[in-house]
Amino acid sequence: MKIKTTLLATAVLLFSLTTGLFMNTTYACTGIRLIAKDGSVVYGRTMEWGAFNLHTRIAVFPRGYAFSGLTPDGLNGKKWKAKYGIVGMDMIGQDYIAEGMNEAGLAVGLFYHNGFARYPAYSKKEADISLSAKDVVAYILGNFATIAEVKKGMSQVKVVPVVEKIIGIPVYAHWMVTSPSGKSIVIEFTDGKMKIYDDPLGVITNGPAFSWHMTNLRNYIKLSALPNQDKVMGGIKFAPIGAGSGMIGLPGDFTPPSRFIRAVMWTQTARPTPTSTETVYEVFRILDNFNVPLGQAEGSGISYPKGMRSSTEWTTAWDLSKRVLYYHTMNNRRVRALDLKKIDFSKIGKEIVHLPLDKTPNEDIEYLKL
């Protein structure tokens, strides 16, 4: 994969070196999956980063695009040509993608896992099967259409630590993969070994390990969408003060463990939706619960960078059944869409096509007239 150094990337590097913001930073992202009554599937996520604008673009990769995996020695890693066309979300002007979907309807999201991910050591002898964390989304989306293929394919490569110059450390990550069948998995690296977990609840946040989050759910099994019942004590009848009493005890902070619990509860109690189109509405409604203000996301400290309106820079909903990307941003809450079925991935050329998320960084406001 070609990595382009831009003026933006240089500025970001200088910013990080002078402020030290990247010593202990992670993305505070939340990913969910919902399945409609007709079996169609929608995957969605928030992208949080509060230190600076990621300037994400939509990146369209043609079928047959030639990728080269990145290693500590450079672009001498695993090489492949995309079997499937890809639509993804890039960051900071580089041609790697944080998440995306291919024309087969497979979706992958990268979620930061700093402090917990540990990749196997790099060996020059294994350079031809090595990838960086930044390559994983494109590797999966370019080659595979099913979860079974992903598991087999990931067992044939090594994800190795490669220092990202902009942040001064490797991109420590784990990944959620979802197929149009509704099955999801989480891929993690612990103590130099890859682990793949089934994700039947269709939820992911950040650290600790996915298995820890699943165990932690046992502390919240009494949470319910049903309100508490009236109770008589000392001859006095006590009733819930208001609606929502079944969710008393639901953690409300922005830490990954708390967001994981909330994501499970909101997805497990989501309203039944008949089709993927209606499910997109529900995904956006749920993810609205995870918008993070400036000053609260990891990486932001107490700063309020110029031009930033939120630590949640963008939110996506990927209709895996109809192959449509929906999204809105911190600048414009209007939902926009890109239909992969209308893209001829064999005729868009040999290079990546980039589209801005926002034509202008302003809210799309409709003024009503009497």
C-alpha positions as CSV (number, residue, x, y, z in Angstrom):
1,M,0.0,0.0,0.0
2,K,1.3,3.4,-0.9
3,I,1.9,5.6,2.2
4,K,1.8,9.3,1.3
5,T,3.5,11.9,3.6
6,T,1.4,15.1,3.5
7,L,1.7,18.6,4.9
8,L,-1.1,17.6,7.3
9,A,0.9,14.6,8.5
10,T,4.0,16.7,9.0
11,A,2.0,19.2,11.0
12,V,0.4,16.4,13.1
13,L,3.9,15.0,13.9
14,L,5.2,18.4,15.0
15,F,2.0,18.9,17.1
16,S,2.5,15.5,18.8
17,L,6.2,16.1,19.5
18,T,5.6,19.5,21.0
19,T,2.6,18.5,23.2
20,G,3.4,14.9,24.1
21,L,-0.2,14.0,23.5
22,F,0.6,10.6,22.0
23,M,2.3,9.0,25.0
24,N,-0.9,7.2,26.1
25,T,-3.5,7.7,23.5
26,T,-6.3,5.5,22.2
27,Y,-9.3,6.0,20.0
28,A,-12.6,6.0,22.0
29,C,-14.5,4.3,19.2
30,T,-17.6,2.1,19.5
31,G,-18.9,-0.5,17.0
32,I,-22.2,-2.3,16.8
33,R,-24.1,-4.6,14.6
34,L,-27.9,-5.0,14.2
35,I,-29.8,-7.7,12.3
36,A,-33.3,-6.8,10.8
37,K,-36.3,-9.1,10.9
38,D,-35.7,-10.0,7.3
39,G,-32.1,-11.1,8.1
40,S,-30.4,-8.1,6.6
41,V,-27.4,-6.7,8.5
42,V,-26.1,-3.2,9.4
43,Y,-22.8,-2.5,11.0
44,G,-21.9,0.9,12.4
45,R,-19.3,2.7,14.4
46,T,-18.2,6.1,15.8
47,M,-14.7,7.5,15.2
48,E,-13.3,9.4,18.1
49,W,-10.2,11.5,18.2
50,G,-10.0,14.8,20.1
51,A,-6.4,16.0,19.5
52,F,-6.9,17.2,15.9
53,N,-9.0,16.7,12.8
54,L,-8.3,13.4,11.2
55,H,-9.5,14.8,7.8
56,T,-11.0,11.5,6.8
57,R,-11.9,10.9,3.2
58,I,-13.8,8.2,1.5
59,A,-11.3,6.1,-0.4
60,V,-12.5,3.9,-3.3
61,F,-10.1,1.1,-4.3
62,P,-10.6,-0.4,-7.7
63,R,-10.8,-4.2,-8.2
64,G,-7.2,-5.4,-9.0
65,Y,-5.5,-2.6,-7.0
66,A,-2.0,-3.7,-6.0
67,F,-1.2,-3.6,-2.3
68,S,2.2,-4.0,-0.6
69,G,2.3,-4.7,3.1
70,L,4.4,-2.4,5.3
71,T,7.1,-3.8,7.6
72,P,9.9,-2.1,9.6
73,D,12.0,-2.3,6.5
74,G,9.4,-0.5,4.3
75,L,7.0,-1.7,1.6
76,N,8.5,-5.2,1.3
77,G,5.7,-7.1,3.0
78,K,2.8,-9.2,1.8
79,K,1.7,-8.3,-1.7
80,W,-1.7,-8.9,-3.1
81,K,-4.1,-7.6,-5.7
82,A,-7.6,-6.8,-4.6
83,K,-10.1,-9.5,-5.6
84,Y,-12.9,-7.2,-4.6
85,G,-13.5,-3.4,-4.9
86,I,-13.4,-1.6,-1.6
87,V,-14.9,1.6,-0.1
88,G,-13.2,2.7,3.0
89,M,-12.6,5.6,5.4
90,D,-9.0,6.8,5.5
91,M,-7.2,9.2,7.9
92,I,-4.6,12.0,7.9
93,G,-4.1,11.9,4.2
94,Q,-2.7,8.4,4.1
95,D,-3.9,5.6,1.8
96,Y,-4.7,3.1,4.5
97,I,-8.3,2.6,5.8
98,A,-9.6,2.5,9.3
99,E,-12.7,0.7,8.2
100,G,-14.7,-0.2,5.1
101,M,-16.8,-2.6,3.1
102,N,-16.1,-4.6,0.0
103,E,-18.4,-5.3,-2.9
104,A,-19.2,-8.7,-1.4
105,G,-20.7,-7.0,1.6
106,L,-18.0,-7.9,4.1
107,A,-17.2,-5.0,6.6
108,V,-14.1,-4.5,8.8
109,G,-13.4,-1.9,11.4
110,L,-10.1,-1.1,13.1
111,F,-10.4,-0.1,16.8
112,Y,-7.4,1.1,18.8
113,H,-6.1,-1.3,21.4
114,N,-3.1,0.5,22.9
115,G,-1.8,-1.0,26.1
116,F,-3.1,-4.4,25.3
117,A,-2.2,-5.5,21.7
118,R,1.2,-7.2,21.3
119,Y,2.2,-8.3,17.8
120,P,4.7,-11.0,16.9
121,A,8.2,-9.9,16.4
122,Y,9.2,-9.0,12.8
123,S,11.6,-11.4,10.9
124,K,13.2,-10.4,7.6
125,K,12.9,-14.0,6.5
126,E,9.1,-13.7,6.8
127,A,8.8,-10.3,5.2
128,D,6.7,-11.7,2.3
129,I,3.9,-12.7,4.7
130,S,4.1,-9.7,7.0
131,L,1.7,-6.8,7.3
132,S,1.4,-3.8,9.6
133,A,-1.8,-3.1,11.5
134,K,-2.6,-0.4,9.0
135,D,-2.8,-3.0,6.2
136,V,-5.2,-5.4,7.9
137,V,-8.5,-3.8,6.9
138,A,-7.4,-3.6,3.2
139,Y,-6.0,-7.1,3.3
140,I,-9.2,-8.6,4.5
141,L,-11.5,-6.6,2.3
142,G,-9.4,-7.1,-0.8
143,N,-9.3,-10.8,-0.5
144,F,-12.2,-12.3,1.4
145,A,-16.0,-12.5,1.3
146,T,-16.8,-14.7,4.3
147,I,-15.8,-15.1,8.0
148,A,-14.4,-18.5,7.2
149,E,-12.1,-17.1,4.5
150,V,-11.0,-14.3,6.9
151,K,-10.0,-16.8,9.6
152,K,-8.0,-18.9,7.1
153,G,-6.5,-15.9,5.4
154,M,-5.4,-14.2,8.7
155,S,-3.7,-17.5,9.7
156,Q,-1.4,-17.2,6.7
157,V,0.1,-13.7,7.5
158,K,1.9,-12.1,10.3
159,V,0.9,-8.7,11.7
160,V,4.1,-7.1,12.9
161,P,4.8,-3.9,14.9
162,V,5.7,-0.9,12.6
163,V,6.2,2.5,14.2
164,E,3.8,5.1,12.8
165,K,5.9,8.2,12.5
166,I,3.0,10.5,13.2
167,I,2.4,9.1,16.6
168,G,5.8,7.6,17.4
169,I,4.5,4.1,18.2
170,P,3.0,1.2,16.3
171,V,-0.8,1.4,15.6
172,Y,-1.9,-1.0,18.3
173,A,-5.3,-2.3,17.2
174,H,-8.0,-5.0,17.2
175,W,-10.6,-5.5,14.5
176,M,-14.3,-6.3,14.2
177,V,-15.3,-8.2,11.0
178,T,-18.9,-8.6,10.0
179,S,-20.4,-10.5,7.1
180,P,-23.8,-10.2,5.4
181,S,-24.8,-13.4,7.1
182,G,-24.8,-11.5,10.4
183,K,-21.8,-13.3,11.9
184,S,-19.2,-11.1,13.6
185,I,-15.7,-11.9,14.9
186,V,-13.0,-9.9,16.8
187,I,-9.3,-10.3,15.9
188,E,-6.8,-9.5,18.6
189,F,-3.1,-10.0,19.3
190,T,-2.0,-10.9,22.8
191,D,1.6,-11.8,23.8
192,G,2.6,-12.0,20.1
193,K,-0.2,-14.5,19.2
194,M,-3.4,-13.9,17.2
195,K,-6.7,-14.7,18.8
196,I,-10.0,-14.7,17.0
197,Y,-13.2,-14.5,19.0
198,D,-16.8,-15.1,17.9
199,D,-18.8,-11.9,18.7
200,P,-22.4,-13.0,18.9
201,L,-23.5,-9.7,20.5
202,G,-22.0,-7.7,17.6
203,V,-20.3,-5.1,19.9
204,I,-16.7,-3.8,20.2
205,T,-15.0,-0.9,22.0
206,N,-11.3,-0.7,23.0
207,G,-9.3,-2.2,25.8
208,P,-9.0,-4.4,27.7
209,A,-9.2,-7.7,25.8
210,F,-12.5,-8.7,24.2
211,S,-12.7,-11.8,26.5
212,W,-12.5,-9.4,29.5
213,H,-15.4,-7.3,28.2
214,M,-17.5,-10.4,27.8
215,T,-16.7,-11.5,31.4
216,N,-17.5,-8.0,32.7
217,L,-21.0,-8.3,31.3
218,R,-21.8,-10.7,34.1
219,N,-21.7,-7.7,36.5
220,Y,-24.7,-6.1,34.6
221,I,-27.0,-9.1,33.9
222,K,-29.8,-7.6,36.0
223,L,-30.1,-4.5,33.8
224,S,-33.4,-4.6,31.9
225,A,-35.4,-2.5,29.5
226,L,-38.4,-3.1,31.7
227,P,-39.1,-0.5,34.5
228,N,-38.9,-1.5,38.2
229,Q,-42.1,-2.5,39.8
230,D,-43.8,-0.6,42.7
231,K,-42.6,-1.8,46.1
232,V,-44.2,-1.4,49.6
233,M,-42.0,-0.7,52.5
234,G,-43.2,0.2,56.0
235,G,-46.7,0.4,54.7
236,I,-45.6,3.0,52.1
237,K,-45.9,2.4,48.4
238,F,-42.8,3.4,46.4
239,A,-42.9,3.7,42.7
240,P,-40.2,4.5,40.2
241,I,-39.7,8.2,39.8
242,G,-39.9,8.0,36.0
243,A,-39.3,5.8,32.9
244,G,-36.1,4.0,32.4
245,S,-35.7,2.6,35.9
246,G,-34.8,-0.8,34.5
247,M,-31.5,0.7,33.3
248,I,-30.5,2.1,36.7
249,G,-26.9,1.1,37.2
250,L,-26.0,1.5,33.5
251,P,-22.5,3.1,33.4
252,G,-22.5,6.4,31.7
253,D,-18.8,7.4,31.4
254,F,-16.7,7.3,28.2
255,T,-14.3,4.5,29.2
256,P,-14.2,1.4,26.9
257,P,-15.7,-0.9,29.5
258,S,-18.6,1.4,30.2
259,R,-19.2,2.0,26.5
260,F,-19.1,-1.8,25.9
261,I,-21.9,-2.3,28.5
262,R,-24.0,0.5,27.1
263,A,-23.5,-0.8,23.5
264,V,-24.7,-4.3,24.5
265,M,-27.7,-3.0,26.4
266,W,-28.8,-0.6,23.7
267,T,-28.4,-3.2,20.9
268,Q,-30.0,-6.0,22.8
269,T,-33.0,-3.8,23.6
270,A,-33.2,-2.1,20.2
271,R,-36.6,-1.8,18.6
272,P,-37.4,-4.6,16.0
273,T,-36.8,-3.4,12.5
274,P,-38.2,-5.0,9.4
275,T,-35.5,-4.2,6.9
276,S,-31.9,-2.9,6.6
277,T,-33.1,0.5,5.6
278,E,-35.1,0.9,8.8
279,T,-32.2,-0.7,10.8
280,V,-29.9,2.1,9.6
281,Y,-32.1,4.6,11.5
282,E,-31.7,2.4,14.6
283,V,-28.0,2.1,14.3
284,F,-27.6,5.9,14.1
285,R,-30.0,6.4,17.1
286,I,-28.0,4.0,19.2
287,L,-24.6,5.5,18.2
288,D,-25.9,8.9,19.2
289,N,-25.5,7.7,22.7
290,F,-21.7,7.5,22.2
291,N,-20.9,11.0,21.0
292,V,-17.9,12.2,23.0
293,P,-17.4,15.9,23.6
294,L,-14.0,17.6,23.2
295,G,-11.9,17.3,26.3
296,Q,-13.2,13.8,27.2
297,A,-11.8,11.5,24.4
298,E,-8.3,10.0,24.9
299,G,-5.8,12.1,23.1
300,S,-7.5,15.4,23.7
301,G,-6.5,16.2,27.3
302,I,-8.3,19.4,28.2
303,S,-7.6,21.0,24.8
304,Y,-10.1,22.3,22.3
305,P,-8.4,22.3,19.0
306,K,-9.4,25.0,16.5
307,G,-11.9,23.8,14.0
308,M,-13.0,20.8,16.1
309,R,-16.6,20.6,17.2
310,S,-16.6,17.1,18.8
311,S,-14.2,14.2,19.6
312,T,-16.7,12.1,17.6
313,E,-15.5,13.1,14.2
314,W,-17.7,10.8,12.1
315,T,-20.3,8.1,12.5
316,T,-21.0,5.4,9.9
317,A,-23.7,2.8,9.2
318,W,-22.9,0.2,6.6
319,D,-25.8,-1.7,5.0
320,L,-24.1,-5.0,4.3
321,S,-27.2,-6.4,2.6
322,K,-27.7,-3.6,0.1
323,R,-24.0,-2.6,0.0
324,V,-24.6,1.1,1.0
325,L,-22.4,3.3,3.2
326,Y,-24.3,5.9,5.2
327,Y,-22.5,8.5,7.4
328,H,-22.7,11.9,9.1
329,T,-19.9,14.0,10.6
330,M,-19.2,16.4,13.5
331,N,-19.7,19.3,10.9
332,N,-22.9,18.1,9.3
333,R,-25.5,15.8,10.8
334,R,-27.1,15.3,7.4
335,V,-26.8,11.6,6.5
336,R,-25.1,11.0,3.2
337,A,-24.8,7.8,1.3
338,L,-22.6,6.0,-1.3
339,D,-24.1,2.9,-3.0
340,L,-21.4,0.4,-3.8
341,K,-23.7,-1.4,-6.3
342,K,-23.5,1.7,-8.5
343,I,-19.7,1.7,-8.6
344,D,-18.0,-0.3,-11.4
345,F,-14.9,-1.2,-9.6
346,S,-13.3,-2.5,-12.8
347,K,-13.6,0.8,-14.7
348,I,-12.7,3.5,-12.2
349,G,-9.0,3.3,-13.1
350,K,-6.0,1.9,-11.4
351,E,-5.6,4.5,-8.7
352,I,-7.6,5.2,-5.5
353,V,-10.5,7.7,-5.8
354,H,-10.9,10.0,-2.9
355,L,-14.1,11.8,-1.9
356,P,-14.4,14.4,0.9
357,L,-16.7,13.6,3.8
358,D,-17.9,17.2,3.9
359,K,-17.9,19.5,0.9
360,T,-17.9,22.4,3.4
361,P,-17.6,22.1,7.2
362,N,-21.0,23.5,7.9
363,E,-24.3,22.1,9.1
364,D,-26.9,21.5,6.4
365,I,-29.8,23.6,7.8
366,E,-33.2,23.9,6.2
367,Y,-34.9,27.2,7.1
368,L,-38.6,26.9,7.1
369,K,-40.9,29.5,5.5
370,L,-44.5,30.4,6.5
